[in-house]
Amino acid sequence: MKNQFFFLLISLILISISTSAQNATIKGVVLDENNIPVQGANITYDNSGTLSDKNGVYQLRIPANQDVEINISHISLKNLLFTINLQENQEYELNPVLKTDVEQISTVVISGRERKVVEGITTLDPETIRSTPSANAGVEGLLKSLPGVSSNNELSTQYSVRGGNFDENLVYVNEIEVYRPFLIRSGQQEGLSFVNTDLVRNVDFSAGGFQAKYGDKLSSVLDITYKRPTRLGATANLSLLGGSVSAGGISKNKKLAAIVGVRYRDNSLLVDARNTETNFQPRFADVQTYLSYNFSDKFELGFLGNVALNTYDYEPLREQVNFGTLQTVQALTVLYDGQEEDRYETYFGAFKGTYKPNDNLTLKLITSAYHTQEQEHYDIFAAYALGTVNTDIGSEDLGQVEFSEGIGSQLTHARNDLDALIFNIEHKGTYTADKHQFDWGVKYTSEDIRDRLQEFEIIDSAGFSIRPPISDFINDQPYTPFVSPIVPFTSVRATNKAKIDRISGYAQYSLRSHIKENEIWANIGIRSHHWNISGNTVNSSDSQIVFSPRAQIAIKPNWKAEMIFRASGGLYHQPPFYRELRDSLGVVRPEVKAQQSIHIVLGNDYSFSMWKRPFKLTTEAYYKKLTDVNPYTIENVRIRYRARNNAEAYAYGLDLRLNGEFVPGTESWVSLGYLKTEENIDNRGYISRPTDQRLKIGVLFQDYVPTIPSLKMYLNMVYQTGVPGGSPSYADPYDFQTRLRDYRRADLGISYVVVDKNKRLRKGHFLNTFRELSLGFEIYNIFDNQNSITNTFVRDASTQRQFAIPNFLTPRVFNVRLGMKF
């Protein structure tokens, strides 16, 4: 079977593709000085063009990857002439204002990606995101193919960047910071990412060295922009994992625009394929909307809303995990009793007002509220046996357990509940003057957390209750009677009510200029963050404040070769969020300081032509020196901090990415990342951090059949060396430095476009009612690699040995998809 899949994959890759011209789309609404739509405006380039309709709406297809001069004209208004350069399949919204008494700018070059390139920002195509196969499809699924971005769990949307953990990444939607639930401990429980890809217009990502205008995190920024519809439309996507529906439209006067999306996901297909027999009912759903209203040509008000209801009911029955070597195969056989019932309900709403009194000044006011109610309740009893497996190929009992070396049991219990309310109010401003730009902002945040943590674990091995590994405990039986009480192996009980008030702000100056014939871009800025922690169950603490200076510079030499050189960095701080304040016993420690990192990034972009098609090689080398580090452990996707600043760390690496048209008309890329990150806890010496992902190779490949261009193929492949396998919660991490196996995964998607705007069926055919209709078939983990996320540590009382049993992820899984646009 594997050979068949491999043959299919190679056959599709080796198909020769004929060269064809690529297009992009520019669309919008033509307005006059009174903000009234202009009917009959001519939007032209070369010998092609279109007219705006009675509502001023236009849409024009233009060649991609080249400068296109566009002229917008009307018999009673001044002409507008500008030059635009878009990538293939890119949609650019431009709402021009034609004036009557003022001359228009003669030529304006619009290149949305130029600014982002010099700022070290990677821009991802939303259509590629929606098409790329992934067990957890979405923005995060495509991010994981980029260098420097790591994740060894296809069930999770979380990712680590250049040695950081999941809590070190900023996520914005339309400049509004968004959050994720607190209690998630497994990728199976996560459900949906906040970002709804059906609503996305633009995706920007920075893996480090980002500007002062972004928030106070150590690793990365994901900046999402949602669509503002220019017409009435809808989409629907269905698969065996769930579905989504979205709709958008704009009012007749073009003032009100709205888009809404509904999603539902069921992970049963993925989890039922694992080697654990379960009764499993995961249900994840959300409703999300973005509304915008133009009160005038100077003021716009937007609203972002999201309601997510996630339930996770899990009843494990039986599991067998084989491990060891080919010569000595061992097995852990587990029989379960009990269940887990988790609930995550989140409500998010935000208003964003944008006031533009003139062309140089923009003022914004953003308010948001995030409320999450979470419960994690489980009682699971597991009876296990460690044994040897029959490896005789000719035996009828091949793969069966022949002899059990140790028998034990484990009872885990939790009644964890959390209620959090986070409120933000923020002002941002931008002032531009010729080649200069000034940005500033101030933000107030209030975080109210109510948390009950109650969990314990009892371990019994061969009839003996195992006590916690306390070094000063003495059991001198039979000479001295044993009178100590029987206690759980681990036990955590805590109730916390914490309130955190924060005030942060930034100021930033940007410059675009020339040195002789060389173009330069530069910005310098500083952030400040002040916070105070209080609460009935929290010891009082003094307020803390940090300052974070940051800078970027980019130079584009006047060379024949198209190259840009970048340097960025500064002092980055991450003031502690609630989870970073809570130690392994559930105690909130308000004295925890902000982790800080000196971050330096050197980058280069080299754009060139190969096979008469455009390509770009991006190279970035980085170094981080971290102090006041708060050590942590990772169990699946749950992070537990020590809540002490008793470590220092470093990270350095090199990221390479080659992207371009390996196949004419499609963008693909190959990425390579090398990373080394270590930490020194209590001056005991450096050891690997839990995110020490040494080598990463990612491939995104898109293709289509030359004779059947509607038949397309998407391949997403990742190879990563193993990260440290973790340690039991009580153990010293210096004693557990073995690594998990390498993570290898390839997801393949094949789709056929039945109908789109360039492919219509015979007149009157009912399928022509669709603007686009596609059918897809996906294979996740096509080579059926066994990847593991963590280890389960099992003790054998008879030999006093402890085994690290890998927790395997999903095997090969098949899925089908149906996509529709109206």
ZAMARGU-4260 file (C-alpha; in steps of 0.2 Angstrom, whole numbers, plus 5000, padded with zeros to 4 digits):
<rodrens>
0) 5000/5000/5000 | 5014/5012/5004 | 5022/5009/4987 | 5006/5013/4979 | 5005/5030/4988
5) 5023/5033/4984 | 5020/5030/4966 | 5005/5041/4965 | 5015/5055/4973 | 5030/5054/4962
10) 5019/5053/4946 | 5010/5069/4951 | 5026/5078/4955 | 5034/5073/4938 | 5020/5079/4927
15) 5026/5092/4916 | 5017/5109/4916 | 5014/5120/4901 | 5017/5139/4904 | 5002/5150/4906
20) 4999/5168/4910 | 4994/5171/4928 | 4981/5184/4934 | 4977/5194/4950 | 4961/5203/4954
25) 4959/5222/4959 | 4941/5226/4965 | 4932/5239/4975 | 4920/5254/4974 | 4923/5270/4964
30) 4918/5285/4974 | 4917/5304/4972 | 4922/5317/4984 | 4905/5316/4993 | 4907/5297/4995
35) 4894/5294/4982 | 4897/5278/4971 | 4902/5283/4953 | 4893/5274/4939 | 4901/5271/4923
40) 4919/5274/4928 | 4932/5267/4916 | 4945/5256/4924 | 4957/5251/4911 | 4975/5244/4908
45) 4983/5242/4890 | 4968/5237/4879 | 4958/5229/4893 | 4946/5236/4905 | 4929/5237/4914
50) 4915/5249/4920 | 4909/5252/4937 | 4891/5247/4939 | 4877/5258/4946 | 4884/5255/4964
55) 4901/5260/4959 | 4907/5242/4961 | 4921/5236/4949 | 4932/5220/4947 | 4946/5219/4935
60) 4958/5204/4931 | 4976/5210/4928 | 4992/5201/4925 | 5001/5195/4940 | 5020/5198/4945
65) 5022/5213/4935 | 5019/5232/4935 | 5002/5236/4928 | 4997/5254/4924 | 4979/5257/4928
70) 4969/5272/4923 | 4952/5276/4932 | 4942/5289/4922 | 4925/5297/4921 | 4919/5311/4909
75) 4915/5323/4924 | 4930/5319/4935 | 4948/5319/4935 | 4958/5304/4930 | 4967/5293/4942
80) 4983/5284/4936 | 4993/5272/4946 | 5004/5257/4945 | 5001/5241/4954 | 5010/5224/4956
85) 5001/5209/4963 | 5005/5191/4965 | 4996/5177/4956 | 4978/5174/4962 | 4980/5189/4974
90) 4964/5200/4977 | 4967/5218/4981 | 4954/5230/4987 | 4955/5248/4981 | 4941/5260/4984
95) 4947/5276/4974 | 4940/5293/4976 | 4939/5303/4960 | 4940/5322/4962 | 4933/5337/4953
100) 4944/5351/4957 | 4961/5344/4962 | 4974/5336/4951 | 4976/5317/4955 | 4993/5310/4959
105) 5001/5306/4942 | 5008/5289/4946 | 5007/5279/4962 | 5016/5262/4964 | 5006/5250/4975
110) 5015/5235/4982 | 5008/5229/4998 | 5022/5216/5000 | 5037/5228/4998 | 5034/5236/5016
115) 5032/5219/5024 | 5047/5212/5016 | 5059/5225/5023 | 5050/5223/5040 | 5054/5204/5040
120) 5036/5199/5038 | 5030/5183/5028 | 5014/5185/5019 | 5003/5170/5016 | 4990/5168/5002
125) 4973/5164/5010 | 4968/5153/4996 | 4983/5143/4998 | 4979/5141/5017 | 4961/5136/5013
130) 4967/5123/5000 | 4982/5115/5009 | 4978/5098/5017 | 4981/5097/5036 | 4973/5086/5050
135) 4970/5103/5058 | 4967/5114/5043 | 4969/5133/5044 | 4982/5147/5046 | 4992/5137/5059
140) 4993/5121/5048 | 5002/5131/5034 | 5013/5141/5047 | 5020/5124/5052 | 5028/5122/5035
145) 5038/5138/5037 | 5056/5138/5044 | 5058/5142/5063 | 5040/5136/5066 | 5038/5119/5075
150) 5025/5108/5080 | 5025/5089/5083 | 5006/5087/5086 | 4994/5088/5071 | 4979/5088/5082
155) 4984/5105/5089 | 4984/5122/5082 | 4998/5128/5094 | 5016/5130/5088 | 5033/5136/5094
160) 5044/5148/5085 | 5063/5148/5087 | 5064/5140/5103 | 5049/5148/5112 | 5034/5140/5118
165) 5015/5141/5114 | 5012/5156/5126 | 5025/5167/5118 | 5016/5170/5101 | 5005/5185/5098
170) 4989/5184/5087 | 4979/5198/5081 | 4963/5199/5070 | 4961/5216/5062 | 4973/5224/5075
175) 4963/5216/5090 | 4973/5204/5101 | 4964/5187/5103 | 4966/5173/5116 | 4964/5155/5118
180) 4958/5144/5132 | 4968/5141/5148 | 4965/5123/5153 | 4968/5114/5137 | 4980/5100/5140
185) 4979/5089/5124 | 4978/5093/5106 | 4962/5082/5105 | 4953/5094/5116 | 4957/5110/5107
190) 4944/5110/5093 | 4945/5126/5082 | 4957/5140/5081 | 4951/5157/5084 | 4955/5162/5066
195) 4941/5157/5053 | 4950/5155/5037 | 4934/5158/5027 | 4934/5176/5033 | 4953/5179/5030
200) 4959/5192/5017 | 4977/5194/5023 | 4990/5184/5033 | 5006/5192/5039 | 5018/5182/5050
205) 5035/5188/5059 | 5046/5175/5067 | 5056/5187/5077 | 5063/5205/5078 | 5046/5213/5076
210) 5042/5231/5079 | 5038/5240/5095 | 5020/5243/5089 | 5017/5224/5092 | 5014/5217/5110
215) 5025/5210/5124 | 5029/5193/5119 | 5046/5184/5115 | 5043/5174/5100 | 5032/5179/5085
220) 5017/5189/5078 | 5003/5182/5068 | 4993/5197/5061 | 4976/5193/5052 | 4965/5204/5042
225) 4947/5199/5039 | 4938/5203/5022 | 4927/5218/5019 | 4915/5211/5006 | 4912/5221/4990
230) 4897/5210/4984 | 4885/5198/4991 | 4892/5180/4992 | 4893/5164/5002 | 4904/5149/5004
235) 4901/5132/5011 | 4914/5118/5015 | 4910/5100/5020 | 4921/5086/5025 | 4921/5070/5036
240) 4929/5081/5050 | 4915/5094/5050 | 4910/5109/5040 | 4909/5128/5038 | 4897/5141/5031
245) 4901/5159/5028 | 4892/5174/5020 | 4895/5192/5017 | 4888/5207/5009 | 4887/5226/5007
250) 4873/5238/5009 | 4867/5248/4993 | 4875/5264/5000 | 4891/5255/5002 | 4892/5260/5020
255) 4888/5244/5030 | 4898/5228/5026 | 4896/5212/5035 | 4904/5195/5035 | 4899/5180/5046
260) 4905/5162/5048 | 4899/5146/5056 | 4910/5131/5059 | 4908/5114/5066 | 4921/5101/5069
265) 4921/5083/5075 | 4938/5075/5078 | 4932/5057/5079 | 4939/5052/5062 | 4956/5057/5068
270) 4955/5050/5086 | 4946/5034/5082 | 4961/5029/5071 | 4973/5029/5085 | 4977/5013/5095
275) 4966/5017/5110 | 4948/5010/5109 | 4937/5024/5115 | 4919/5030/5116 | 4923/5048/5110
280) 4912/5063/5107 | 4921/5079/5103 | 4910/5093/5097 | 4918/5110/5093 | 4907/5124/5086
285) 4909/5143/5084 | 4900/5158/5076 | 4911/5173/5071 | 4907/5190/5063 | 4915/5206/5057
290) 4904/5221/5054 | 4910/5238/5048 | 4901/5254/5045 | 4907/5270/5036 | 4899/5284/5045
295) 4908/5296/5033 | 4924/5296/5023 | 4933/5300/5039 | 4926/5288/5052 | 4923/5269/5051
300) 4917/5258/5066 | 4920/5239/5066 | 4914/5225/5077 | 4922/5208/5079 | 4912/5195/5088
305) 4915/5177/5092 | 4906/5163/5102 | 4914/5146/5104 | 4906/5131/5112 | 4917/5116/5114
310) 4913/5100/5122 | 4925/5085/5124 | 4918/5068/5131 | 4930/5054/5132 | 4928/5037/5138
315) 4944/5026/5135 | 4941/5007/5135 | 4957/4998/5130 | 4975/5002/5123 | 4990/4992/5118
320) 5006/5001/5114 | 5021/4991/5107 | 5039/4998/5110 | 5057/4993/5112 | 5068/4986/5099
325) 5066/4973/5085 | 5074/4960/5095 | 5065/4964/5111 | 5047/4970/5108 | 5038/4975/5124
330) 5020/4980/5126 | 5010/4991/5138 | 4992/4984/5139 | 4979/4995/5147 | 4961/4992/5152
335) 4952/5008/5156 | 4937/5013/5167 | 4929/5030/5169 | 4927/5045/5158 | 4932/5063/5155
340) 4920/5078/5152 | 4928/5094/5147 | 4919/5110/5142 | 4926/5126/5135 | 4914/5141/5132
345) 4922/5157/5126 | 4914/5174/5121 | 4923/5188/5113 | 4918/5205/5107 | 4928/5220/5101
350) 4924/5237/5093 | 4937/5246/5083 | 4934/5265/5078 | 4945/5272/5064 | 4945/5291/5062
355) 4955/5299/5048 | 4954/5318/5049 | 4966/5320/5034 | 4977/5310/5023 | 4992/5311/5035
360) 4984/5307/5052 | 4974/5291/5057 | 4967/5288/5075 | 4960/5272/5081 | 4951/5267/5097
365) 4949/5248/5101 | 4940/5240/5115 | 4938/5221/5118 | 4931/5209/5131 | 4935/5190/5132
370) 4926/5179/5144 | 4930/5160/5145 | 4922/5147/5156 | 4931/5131/5157 | 4929/5114/5166
375) 4941/5099/5166 | 4933/5085/5175 | 4939/5067/5174 | 4940/5051/5184 | 4949/5037/5174
380) 4955/5021/5182 | 4969/5012/5171 | 4974/4994/5175 | 4990/4990/5165 | 5002/4976/5162
385) 5020/4976/5155 | 5024/4961/5144 | 5034/4954/5130 | 5027/4953/5112 | 5027/4937/5101
390) 5038/4942/5086 | 5038/4925/5078 | 5032/4929/5060 | 5026/4911/5057 | 5016/4911/5074
395) 4997/4912/5075 | 5000/4924/5090 | 5011/4936/5081 | 5009/4953/5090 | 5001/4946/5105
400) 5008/4948/5123 | 5015/4932/5129 | 5021/4936/5146 | 5017/4950/5158 | 5032/4956/5169
405) 5022/4968/5179 | 5004/4973/5183 | 4998/4989/5191 | 4985/5002/5191 | 4983/5021/5191
410) 4968/5032/5196 | 4968/5050/5190 | 4956/5063/5196 | 4952/5081/5192 | 4939/5094/5196
415) 4947/5109/5188 | 4937/5125/5184 | 4942/5142/5178 | 4932/5158/5174 | 4942/5172/5166
420) 4937/5189/5160 | 4949/5200/5151 | 4945/5218/5146 | 4955/5230/5135 | 4954/5248/5129
425) 4968/5254/5117 | 4972/5270/5107 | 4983/5269/5092 | 4989/5283/5081 | 4999/5285/5065
430) 5005/5301/5057 | 5014/5301/5040 | 5024/5316/5032 | 5033/5312/5016 | 5046/5299/5020
435) 5043/5299/5039 | 5030/5290/5049 | 5026/5291/5068 | 5016/5277/5077 | 5010/5278/5095
440) 4998/5269/5106 | 4993/5266/5124 | 4983/5251/5131 | 4974/5247/5147 | 4971/5228/5151
445) 4961/5221/5166 | 4962/5202/5169 | 4950/5194/5182 | 4954/5176/5185 | 4945/5164/5196
450) 4953/5147/5196 | 4950/5130/5206 | 4963/5117/5203 | 4960/5100/5211 | 4968/5084/5204
455) 4977/5069/5211 | 4985/5053/5205 | 4986/5036/5214 | 4998/5023/5208 | 4997/5005/5213
460) 5010/4992/5207 | 5008/4974/5210 | 4998/4978/5225 | 5009/4991/5233 | 5003/5009/5234
465) 5018/5020/5227 | 5022/5035/5238 | 5028/5052/5231 | 5047/5051/5228 | 5052/5062/5243
470) 5070/5060/5247 | 5069/5061/5266 | 5056/5048/5268 | 5061/5033/5278 | 5052/5016/5278
475) 5061/5005/5290 | 5049/4990/5290 | 5049/4977/5298 | 5060/4984/5312 | 5050/5000/5314
480) 5031/5000/5312 | 5025/5010/5297 | 5013/5023/5303 | 5014/5036/5289 | 4997/5039/5280
485) 4994/5033/5263 | 4995/5048/5251 | 4992/5050/5233 | 5007/5049/5222 | 5004/5067/5216
490) 4991/5079/5223 | 4987/5097/5219 | 4973/5108/5227 | 4972/5126/5225 | 4959/5140/5224
495) 4964/5157/5216 | 4956/5173/5214 | 4968/5185/5205 | 4966/5202/5197 | 4980/5209/5185
500) 4980/5227/5179 | 4991/5232/5165 | 4996/5248/5156 | 5007/5247/5141 | 5011/5259/5127
505) 5023/5262/5113 | 5031/5275/5102 | 5039/5272/5085 | 5047/5282/5071 | 5049/5275/5053
510) 5059/5282/5039 | 5060/5278/5021 | 5075/5287/5011 | 5090/5285/5000 | 5108/5284/5002
515) 5115/5289/4985 | 5105/5277/4974 | 5102/5264/4988 | 5085/5263/4996 | 5084/5262/5015
520) 5070/5258/5027 | 5072/5260/5046 | 5062/5261/5062 | 5066/5263/5080 | 5054/5262/5094
525) 5051/5258/5113 | 5038/5249/5122 | 5034/5250/5141 | 5023/5238/5151 | 5017/5241/5169
530) 5007/5228/5179 | 5001/5225/5196 | 4994/5209/5204 | 4981/5208/5218 | 4967/5196/5224
535) 4960/5188/5240 | 4970/5173/5238 | 4986/5181/5232 | 5000/5189/5242 | 5002/5207/5239
540) 5016/5213/5228 | 5024/5228/5222 | 5020/5235/5204 | 5033/5231/5191 | 5038/5240/5175
545) 5049/5235/5160 | 5055/5245/5144 | 5058/5237/5128 | 5068/5246/5114 | 5067/5239/5097
550) 5074/5244/5080 | 5074/5238/5062 | 5084/5243/5046 | 5084/5237/5028 | 5094/5242/5013
555) 5091/5238/4995 | 5107/5241/4986 | 5106/5248/4968 | 5113/5232/4961 | 5108/5222/4946
560) 5103/5208/4957 | 5087/5211/4967 | 5092/5210/4985 | 5087/5217/5002 | 5097/5216/5018
565) 5089/5217/5035 | 5094/5219/5053 | 5082/5220/5068 | 5082/5216/5086 | 5081/5224/5103
570) 5076/5220/5121 | 5060/5210/5122 | 5050/5207/5138 | 5036/5195/5142 | 5027/5201/5158
575) 5019/5185/5166 | 5001/5180/5161 | 4991/5170/5174 | 4998/5153/5169 | 5015/5159/5171
580) 5011/5165/5189 | 5004/5148/5194 | 5017/5135/5200 | 5016/5116/5199 | 5006/5116/5216
585) 4994/5129/5210 | 5000/5143/5220 | 5000/5160/5212 | 5017/5169/5214 | 5015/5188/5211
590) 5033/5191/5213 | 5037/5182/5196 | 5046/5195/5185 | 5045/5197/5166 | 5056/5185/5156
595) 5067/5195/5144 | 5077/5192/5128 | 5090/5201/5119 | 5085/5197/5101 | 5096/5199/5085
600) 5090/5195/5068 | 5100/5196/5051 | 5091/5193/5035 | 5093/5193/5016 | 5080/5192/5002
605) 5086/5187/4985 | 5074/5188/4971 | 5079/5180/4954 | 5072/5171/4939 | 5074/5152/4936
610) 5066/5143/4921 | 5059/5161/4917 | 5049/5161/4932 | 5050/5171/4948 | 5059/5164/4964
615) 5064/5171/4980 | 5077/5164/4993 | 5075/5171/5011 | 5088/5169/5024 | 5088/5173/5042
620) 5100/5170/5056 | 5095/5174/5074 | 5102/5174/5091 | 5092/5176/5108 | 5100/5178/5125
625) 5086/5175/5138 | 5087/5180/5157 | 5075/5179/5171 | 5068/5163/5163 | 5053/5155/5170
630) 5056/5136/5168 | 5042/5125/5162 | 5037/5107/5157 | 5026/5102/5142 | 5014/5088/5143
635) 5006/5086/5126 | 5000/5105/5124 | 4999/5109/5142 | 5013/5120/5149 | 5016/5120/5168
640) 5028/5134/5174 | 5039/5133/5190 | 5034/5152/5193 | 5052/5156/5197 | 5064/5167/5187
645) 5078/5155/5192 | 5085/5151/5174 | 5094/5158/5160 | 5094/5152/5142 | 5099/5155/5124
650) 5093/5151/5107 | 5102/5153/5090 | 5098/5146/5072 | 5097/5148/5054 | 5081/5148/5043
655) 5081/5146/5024 | 5065/5147/5013 | 5065/5145/4994 | 5048/5150/4986 | 5042/5152/4969
660) 5034/5145/4954 | 5041/5127/4954 | 5026/5124/4943 | 5020/5138/4932 | 5006/5148/4940
665) 5007/5140/4957 | 5018/5145/4972 | 5027/5132/4982 | 5041/5132/4994 | 5055/5122/5003
670) 5060/5128/5020 | 5075/5123/5031 | 5078/5127/5049 | 5092/5124/5062 | 5089/5128/5080
675) 5098/5125/5096 | 5091/5131/5113 | 5097/5127/5130 | 5093/5133/5148 | 5103/5134/5164
680) 5092/5131/5179 | 5099/5136/5196 | 5117/5137/5189 | 5117/5118/5187 | 5123/5118/5169
685) 5114/5119/5152 | 5102/5106/5146 | 5090/5106/5131 | 5074/5116/5133 | 5058/5107/5130
690) 5056/5115/5112 | 5074/5111/5107 | 5069/5106/5089 | 5086/5105/5081 | 5082/5102/5062
695) 5066/5106/5053 | 5062/5103/5034 | 5046/5109/5027 | 5039/5107/5009 | 5023/5114/5002
700) 5020/5109/4984 | 5006/5113/4972 | 5003/5106/4955 | 4990/5103/4942 | 4988/5092/4927
705) 4992/5101/4911 | 4979/5093/4900 | 4966/5094/4915 | 4970/5111/4924 | 4955/5109/4935
710) 4963/5093/4943 | 4975/5100/4956 | 4987/5093/4969 | 4993/5100/4986 | 5007/5092/4996
715) 5012/5097/5013 | 5027/5088/5021 | 5036/5091/5037 | 5052/5082/5045 | 5058/5087/5062
720) 5071/5079/5073 | 5064/5074/5090 | 5062/5086/5105 | 5066/5081/5123 | 5053/5068/5129
725) 5049/5077/5145 | 5049/5070/5163 | 5037/5064/5176 | 5029/5080/5185 | 5039/5076/5201
730) 5056/5072/5192 | 5072/5082/5190 | 5073/5087/5171 | 5092/5085/5172 | 5089/5066/5174
735) 5077/5065/5159 | 5085/5071/5143 | 5081/5058/5131 | 5072/5063/5115 | 5056/5058/5106
740) 5057/5050/5089 | 5059/5061/5074 | 5042/5068/5068 | 5038/5064/5050 | 5022/5068/5041
745) 5015/5071/5024 | 4998/5076/5019 | 4991/5075/5002 | 4976/5083/4994 | 4969/5081/4977
750) 4954/5092/4971 | 4944/5094/4955 | 4936/5111/4951 | 4919/5107/4943 | 4914/5125/4941
755) 4922/5142/4943 | 4922/5159/4934 | 4933/5153/4920 | 4925/5136/4918 | 4906/5136/4915
760) 4895/5121/4909 | 4883/5122/4895 | 4870/5136/4896 | 4856/5132/4909 | 4866/5119/4918
765) 4861/5119/4937 | 4879/5118/4942 | 4881/5136/4935 | 4872/5142/4950 | 4888/5140/4959
770) 4902/5153/4957 | 4914/5139/4961 | 4912/5121/4965 | 4926/5109/4969 | 4928/5091/4976
775) 4943/5085/4985 | 4951/5069/4992 | 4964/5070/5006 | 4976/5058/5014 | 4983/5063/5030
780) 5000/5055/5035 | 5001/5046/5018 | 5016/5035/5024 | 5008/5030/5040 | 5022/5036/5051
785) 5021/5033/5070 | 5024/5050/5078 | 5024/5053/5097 | 5019/5068/5107 | 5025/5063/5124
790) 5029/5049/5135 | 5019/5040/5148 | 5031/5034/5162 | 5026/5017/5170 | 5035/5009/5185
795) 5038/4990/5186 | 5038/4986/5205 | 5047/4969/5202 | 5062/4976/5193 | 5061/4994/5200
800) 5063/5000/5182 | 5053/5015/5175 | 5048/5014/5156 | 5045/5028/5145 | 5030/5023/5134
805) 5027/5034/5119 | 5010/5042/5116 | 5007/5040/5097 | 4998/5052/5086 | 4986/5048/5072
810) 4990/5035/5058 | 4985/5037/5040 | 4967/5044/5038 | 4957/5047/5023 | 4945/5062/5021
815) 4934/5069/5007 | 4929/5088/5005 | 4916/5098/4996 | 4919/5116/4993 | 4906/5128/4986
820) 4905/5147/4983 | 4890/5157/4978
</rodrens>
